[in-house]
Structures are given as C-alpha cells and as structure tokens.
Amino acid sequence: MVISEALTPVALGPDDVPGGLALSDAAGWNQTADDWRLFVSQGRVFGCRDGAGRLVATAAALPYAGGMGWVAMVLVAQEWRHQGLATALMKRCVAYLQSVSVTPVLDATPAGAPAYERLGFEAGFELARWDGLAPAAAPVSPPVREAARDDLAAIRRLDAEASGCDRHLLLADFLRRDGSRAWMTQDGAGFVIARQGLRATQLGPLVAADEASALALLQTALTNLRGRVFLDLPERWTTLVAWLAQNGFARQRPFARMALGPAPIASVHDRLFVLAGPEFG
C-alpha cells in the first residue's frame, strides 16, 4: 500500500521519543522512553505524521551483530488503523534489515501472524507473556549472587551463546538504566536482568545452564523485586511455566517467534529461558 497523502513518512530521531512513547502507552504497552531512545539510537524507526504533525504510526528495526535483526514497535493510532500503515512500515523495516545483511526476526501475536506470513515470515517456537506480582519466593539451589559491573563481559558472552547474536549494546543499555538489577549463578553459568517498565518490571533476558538454575535465578530476582512483573518465556520450559502458574502469575498472551529467511530461531534457545521482551527477542 502507498501511504496516504494525508500522512508524511518520517524516520524518527531523538526528538520523536515522546511521540513514540505516547503511541505505545495508548496501546497499553510496557515500553519506556529509554526503550524508544534505544531503538532510535541503535536501529531505525520509521513512522508517519498526520497533517498536524502528530506521530500516528511507527515500526522499528534493530539489527544485532551476528546476522539477525528485530522488527518491533509496530503501532498505529486508533483512527488510522486498517489502512495498511502497519504493513507499509513493516516492509520498510524488512528492507532496511536486509540492506545491512541481517535476517528479520520478530515475535508475533496471533492477530499479527497472518500478516507476517503473507510477507514470507515463517514460524518457529511458541512463547507467552506472564504477568503477576513478585512473590516472596525462597531461592533454591544453585546459589545466586547479585551481578557486579565487571560481570558485563560474562553476561555478554552467555547471552550471545544462548541467543545466537551479539546484543552487547542492548545489555549495556539495560544495565545502566535507573532501577535495573541483575543476578548471576555462583558458578557464572547464568544470569538474569530486571529493568523498569512503564507498567511493570520487565524480567529478562534470563540465561542458564538448565531449568533448575533458571528457576533459582527467577526466584532470586522475584524475591528482590516488588510489585507487578512481566516476563516472556518459551512454552517449552514447562517447569518454569508450572511454577509461575502456581505462584499467582497469569498467562497474558501468546506469541510466535518468526523469521524471514534463515535464522536459528528454534534451535539456539536451549539456555535462553526468559526473553528480553517481544520487542528485543
């Protein structure tokens, strides 16, 4: 679709962060101004303005070193929906990621998946968002400690091994934000990061050697957090899914990992137990 003549296509810059945040807030999403700044500074965000200069649609592309790039923040103001804007902006994200030689990847809701399939995206594994209040959970073995500044190199390495791409800029951004915290297993084989969101603390990524270690990291983090928590994890981790359900968390909505072209979207996640979020993978 050609974008309506009533709208002006734009590439977002730092001054557009408030407009992007207004769109995601209106949609009930959890992203913060920090998230929007990250997309603008490290990727490309395409959008449309109406005649009054108001940002009414966006889509973001965030390339990672290692051959994959994320498509996210596909948002359209209520009065401009069902006019093809999301698809048009999605295509711009795909073209940008392909121009820098990375495979476009995204986490799709059931409503969005058919549109992505029409663009050639193929589904990989299933995941879901869980929503609940941080319980006073007693950590289990193996022991976990709070991460220190000099753990960043180890966190970067562990995340790259689990996710299949180098996300050090993303991880560093998460860790330097106000209110962010991180924990590691004592053996240095796993970590989890918690960061503030607009509506809840976002837990993830969580990388561990096995599901028992992942549960220890999860319980330690939740013991040290307060209030509402979101986390996104693959459906295959049945022990974690059962523990969340037993401790008051609700399965909010499902997603499907999808990729346009060759990407290790189903096979490299043997140690990635909680994602950074559908917008980051």
C-alpha positions as CSV (number, residue, x, y, z in Angstrom):
1,M,0.0,0.0,0.0
2,V,1.1,3.6,-0.7
3,I,0.9,5.6,2.5
4,S,-2.0,8.1,2.4
5,E,-1.3,11.6,1.0
6,A,-2.7,12.9,4.3
7,L,0.3,11.5,6.1
8,T,4.0,12.3,5.9
9,P,6.5,9.4,6.1
10,V,9.4,10.1,8.6
11,A,12.4,8.5,10.1
12,L,12.3,9.1,13.8
13,G,15.0,10.9,15.7
14,P,15.7,11.7,19.4
15,D,13.1,14.4,19.5
16,D,10.4,11.9,18.5
17,V,10.8,9.7,21.6
18,P,7.8,11.4,23.4
19,G,5.6,10.8,20.3
20,G,6.6,7.1,20.2
21,L,6.0,6.7,23.9
22,A,2.6,8.3,23.6
23,L,1.7,5.6,20.9
24,S,2.9,2.7,22.9
25,D,1.4,4.0,26.1
26,A,-2.0,4.4,24.4
27,A,-1.7,0.8,23.3
28,G,-1.2,-0.3,26.9
29,W,2.4,-1.5,26.3
30,N,5.2,-1.5,28.8
31,Q,8.0,0.3,26.9
32,T,9.6,3.4,28.4
33,A,11.4,6.4,27.0
34,D,14.6,4.5,27.4
35,D,13.4,1.8,25.1
36,W,12.4,4.3,22.4
37,R,15.8,6.0,22.7
38,L,17.5,2.7,22.2
39,F,15.6,1.9,19.1
40,V,16.2,5.4,17.7
41,S,20.0,5.4,18.5
42,Q,20.8,1.8,17.7
43,G,18.4,1.0,14.9
44,R,15.9,2.7,12.6
45,V,12.4,3.7,13.4
46,F,10.0,4.5,10.6
47,G,6.8,6.5,11.1
48,C,4.0,8.6,9.7
49,R,2.8,12.1,10.8
50,D,-0.6,13.5,10.2
51,G,-1.4,17.0,9.0
52,A,-1.0,18.4,12.5
53,G,2.5,16.9,12.8
54,R,1.4,14.2,15.3
55,L,3.1,10.8,15.1
56,V,0.4,8.3,14.2
57,A,2.3,5.1,13.2
58,T,5.6,3.5,13.8
59,A,7.7,0.4,13.2
60,A,11.3,-0.2,14.4
61,A,14.2,-2.3,13.1
62,L,17.0,-3.2,15.5
63,P,20.0,-5.1,13.9
64,Y,22.2,-7.3,16.1
65,A,25.7,-8.4,15.3
66,G,25.6,-12.0,14.2
67,G,23.1,-11.9,11.4
68,M,19.7,-11.2,13.0
69,G,17.7,-8.1,13.4
70,W,14.5,-7.4,15.3
71,V,11.3,-5.9,13.9
72,A,9.2,-4.3,16.7
73,M,7.1,-1.3,17.9
74,V,4.6,-1.7,15.1
75,L,2.0,0.8,16.3
76,V,-0.9,2.7,14.6
77,A,-3.1,5.2,16.2
78,Q,-6.7,4.1,16.6
79,E,-8.2,6.4,13.9
80,W,-5.6,5.3,11.3
81,R,-5.9,1.5,11.7
82,H,-6.9,-0.9,9.0
83,Q,-5.5,1.3,6.2
84,G,-2.3,-0.7,5.6
85,L,0.1,1.6,7.5
86,A,1.5,-1.2,9.7
87,T,2.3,-3.4,6.6
88,A,3.9,-0.5,4.8
89,L,6.1,0.4,7.7
90,M,6.9,-3.3,8.3
91,K,8.2,-3.5,4.7
92,R,10.5,-0.6,5.3
93,C,11.9,-2.3,8.4
94,V,12.5,-5.5,6.4
95,A,14.1,-3.7,3.6
96,Y,16.4,-1.9,6.0
97,L,17.5,-5.0,7.8
98,Q,18.1,-6.9,4.5
99,S,20.2,-3.9,3.3
100,V,22.6,-4.4,6.3
101,S,22.6,-8.2,5.6
102,V,20.7,-9.5,8.6
103,T,17.7,-11.7,8.8
104,P,14.5,-10.0,10.0
105,V,13.0,-11.7,13.1
106,L,10.0,-10.8,15.2
107,D,7.7,-12.1,17.9
108,A,4.1,-12.1,16.6
109,T,0.8,-12.1,18.3
110,P,-1.9,-14.5,16.9
111,A,-3.6,-11.4,15.3
112,G,-0.4,-10.3,13.6
113,A,1.0,-13.6,12.5
114,P,-1.1,-14.0,9.3
115,A,0.1,-10.6,8.0
116,Y,3.7,-11.5,8.6
117,E,3.2,-14.9,6.9
118,R,1.9,-13.1,3.8
119,L,5.3,-11.2,3.9
120,G,7.1,-14.5,3.9
121,F,7.9,-14.9,7.6
122,E,7.9,-18.5,8.9
123,A,7.0,-19.5,12.5
124,G,9.5,-21.1,14.9
125,F,8.8,-21.7,18.6
126,E,5.9,-20.5,20.8
127,L,6.2,-18.2,23.8
128,A,4.0,-16.4,26.2
129,R,3.9,-13.3,28.4
130,W,3.3,-13.9,32.1
131,D,2.0,-11.2,34.4
132,G,2.0,-11.2,38.2
133,L,3.1,-9.8,41.5
134,A,6.6,-10.6,42.7
135,P,6.1,-13.3,45.4
136,A,8.3,-13.8,48.4
137,A,9.9,-16.9,46.8
138,A,12.7,-18.7,48.7
139,P,15.6,-19.2,46.3
140,V,16.6,-22.8,45.6
141,S,20.0,-24.4,44.7
142,P,22.2,-23.5,42.9
143,P,23.1,-20.3,44.9
144,V,22.8,-16.9,43.1
145,R,24.5,-13.6,43.7
146,E,23.9,-10.0,42.6
147,A,25.9,-9.2,39.5
148,A,28.7,-6.6,39.6
149,R,29.9,-4.1,37.0
150,D,32.8,-6.4,36.0
151,D,30.3,-9.2,35.1
152,L,29.2,-7.5,31.9
153,A,31.7,-9.4,29.7
154,A,30.4,-12.7,31.1
155,I,26.8,-11.6,30.7
156,R,27.5,-10.6,27.1
157,R,29.2,-14.0,26.3
158,L,26.4,-16.0,27.9
159,D,23.7,-14.1,26.1
160,A,25.4,-14.4,22.7
161,E,25.8,-18.2,23.2
162,A,22.1,-18.5,24.1
163,S,20.5,-16.0,21.7
164,G,22.7,-16.6,18.6
165,C,23.6,-12.9,18.2
166,D,25.8,-10.3,19.9
167,R,23.5,-8.0,21.9
168,H,26.1,-6.2,24.0
169,L,24.7,-2.7,23.2
170,L,21.3,-3.8,24.3
171,L,22.5,-5.4,27.5
172,A,24.7,-2.5,28.4
173,D,21.8,-0.2,27.9
174,F,19.6,-2.3,30.2
175,L,22.1,-2.4,32.9
176,R,22.9,1.3,33.1
177,R,19.3,2.3,33.4
178,D,18.0,3.7,36.7
179,G,16.4,0.9,38.7
180,S,17.9,-2.0,36.7
181,R,19.3,-5.0,38.6
182,A,21.0,-8.3,37.6
183,W,21.9,-11.6,39.3
184,M,24.3,-14.4,38.4
185,T,24.6,-18.0,39.5
186,Q,27.7,-18.5,41.7
187,D,29.3,-20.7,39.0
188,G,29.0,-17.9,36.4
189,A,26.9,-20.0,34.0
190,G,23.7,-18.0,34.2
191,F,22.2,-14.5,34.7
192,V,19.0,-12.6,34.7
193,I,18.3,-8.8,34.3
194,A,15.4,-6.9,35.6
195,R,14.6,-3.4,34.3
196,Q,11.8,-0.9,34.9
197,G,8.9,-0.7,32.5
198,L,6.0,1.8,32.2
199,R,3.5,-0.6,33.8
200,A,5.6,-3.4,35.4
201,T,9.2,-4.5,36.0
202,Q,10.4,-6.4,32.9
203,L,12.3,-9.6,33.8
204,G,14.7,-10.9,31.1
205,P,16.8,-12.0,29.5
206,L,17.4,-15.0,31.7
207,V,20.1,-17.4,30.6
208,A,21.0,-20.6,32.5
209,A,22.7,-23.9,32.1
210,D,19.5,-25.8,32.9
211,E,15.9,-25.3,34.1
212,A,16.8,-25.8,37.8
213,S,19.4,-23.0,37.5
214,A,16.9,-20.9,35.7
215,L,14.3,-21.4,38.4
216,A,16.9,-20.3,41.1
217,L,17.6,-17.1,39.1
218,L,13.9,-16.5,38.7
219,Q,13.1,-17.0,42.4
220,T,16.1,-14.8,43.5
221,A,15.0,-12.0,41.2
222,L,11.4,-12.1,42.3
223,T,12.4,-12.2,46.0
224,N,14.2,-8.9,45.4
225,L,11.6,-7.2,43.3
226,R,8.3,-5.5,44.3
227,G,5.1,-5.0,42.5
228,R,3.9,-6.1,39.1
229,V,6.3,-8.1,36.9
230,F,6.2,-9.2,33.2
231,L,8.3,-12.0,31.8
232,D,8.2,-13.7,28.4
233,L,9.3,-17.3,28.1
234,P,9.2,-20.1,25.6
235,E,6.3,-22.6,26.2
236,R,8.8,-25.5,26.2
237,W,10.0,-24.6,29.7
238,T,7.3,-26.5,31.5
239,T,8.8,-26.4,35.0
240,L,9.0,-22.6,34.9
241,V,5.5,-22.3,33.4
242,A,4.1,-24.5,36.2
243,W,5.9,-22.6,38.9
244,L,4.6,-19.3,37.6
245,A,1.1,-20.6,37.5
246,Q,1.4,-22.0,41.0
247,N,2.7,-18.6,42.3
248,G,-0.1,-16.3,41.1
249,F,1.2,-15.4,37.6
250,A,-1.3,-15.3,34.7
251,R,-0.6,-16.2,31.1
252,Q,-1.4,-12.8,29.5
253,R,-0.9,-13.5,25.8
254,P,0.9,-15.9,23.4
255,F,3.5,-15.0,20.7
256,A,5.2,-16.9,17.9
257,R,8.9,-16.4,17.0
258,M,9.0,-15.8,13.3
259,A,11.8,-15.1,10.8
260,L,12.1,-14.0,7.2
261,G,14.8,-16.3,5.8
262,P,17.4,-18.5,7.6
263,A,17.7,-17.8,11.3
264,P,18.4,-20.2,14.2
265,I,15.0,-19.2,15.7
266,A,14.2,-22.6,17.2
267,S,17.5,-24.3,17.9
268,V,19.7,-21.9,19.7
269,H,17.5,-21.3,22.7
270,D,18.5,-24.3,24.9
271,R,19.8,-21.9,27.5
272,L,17.5,-18.8,26.9
273,F,14.8,-19.3,29.4
274,V,13.3,-15.8,29.6
275,L,13.4,-13.4,26.6
276,A,14.4,-9.7,26.8
277,G,10.8,-9.0,25.6
278,P,8.9,-9.4,22.3
279,E,10.4,-6.1,21.1
280,F,14.0,-7.2,21.7
281,G,14.0,-11.0,21.4
